[in-house]
């Protein structure tokens, strides 16, 4: 059975977002988020709704599970 384009792009966007959240380096996270953007753009072209809310995409682009600053790539140190 062949999966539809919409289902494929939606599934891949979710998988790449999950991988971005697990990424160890900022470079890996950025690569995964670029793929998310590509899949979401494909969905837009197909007039399919985005699998993410706009604030989720914005948060994902600037947030890190490790507390890294997206702009600097450095780790924030917690106060002792």
C-alpha positions in Angstrom: 0.0 0.0 0.0 1.3 3.4 -0.9 1.1 6.3 1.6 -0.2 9.6 0.4 2.1 12.6 0.0 0.3 14.5 2.8 0.6 11.6 5.2 4.3 11.1 4.3 5.2 14.8 4.8 3.3 15.0 8.0 4.9 11.9 9.4 8.4 13.0 8.4 7.9 16.5 9.9 6.9 14.9 13.2 9.9 12.5 13.1 12.3 15.3 12.3 10.9 17.5 15.1 11.4 14.7 17.5 14.9 14.1 16.3 15.7 17.8 16.6 14.5 17.7 20.2 16.9 14.8 20.9 19.8 16.3 19.0 23.1 16.5 20.9 24.7 19.4 18.9 23.3 22.6 17.7 24.4 21.7 14.1 22.4 18.5 14.2 19.4 20.4 15.7 19.5 23.0 12.9 19.8 20.3 10.2 16.7 18.6 11.6 14.7 21.8 11.9 15.6 22.7 8.3 14.1 19.4 7.3 11.0 20.2 9.3 10.7 23.4 7.4 11.0 21.6 4.1 8.3 19.1 5.0 5.9 21.8 6.3 6.5 23.8 3.1 5.6 20.7 1.0 2.4 20.4 3.1 1.6 24.1 2.4 2.0 23.5 -1.4 -0.5 20.6 -1.1 -2.9 22.9 0.8 -2.7 20.6 3.8 -2.7 22.0 7.3 0.6 22.2 9.2 1.0 19.5 11.8 2.4 22.1 14.2 1.0 25.4 15.6 3.0 28.4 14.5 4.3 29.0 18.1 5.6 25.4 18.2 7.8 26.1 15.1 9.0 29.4 16.5 9.8 27.8 19.9 11.5 24.9 18.3 13.7 27.2 16.2 15.0 29.1 19.3 14.8 26.6 22.1 17.0 23.9 23.3 16.5 21.0 25.6 20.0 21.6 26.8 19.5 25.3 27.6 21.8 26.4 24.8 21.2 29.8 23.3 20.3 29.3 19.6 22.3 32.5 18.7 25.5 31.6 20.5 25.5 27.9 20.6 26.9 28.0 24.1 25.6 26.3 27.2 24.0 28.3 30.0 25.4 27.5 33.3 23.1 27.1 36.3 23.9 29.1 39.4 25.3 26.9 42.3 
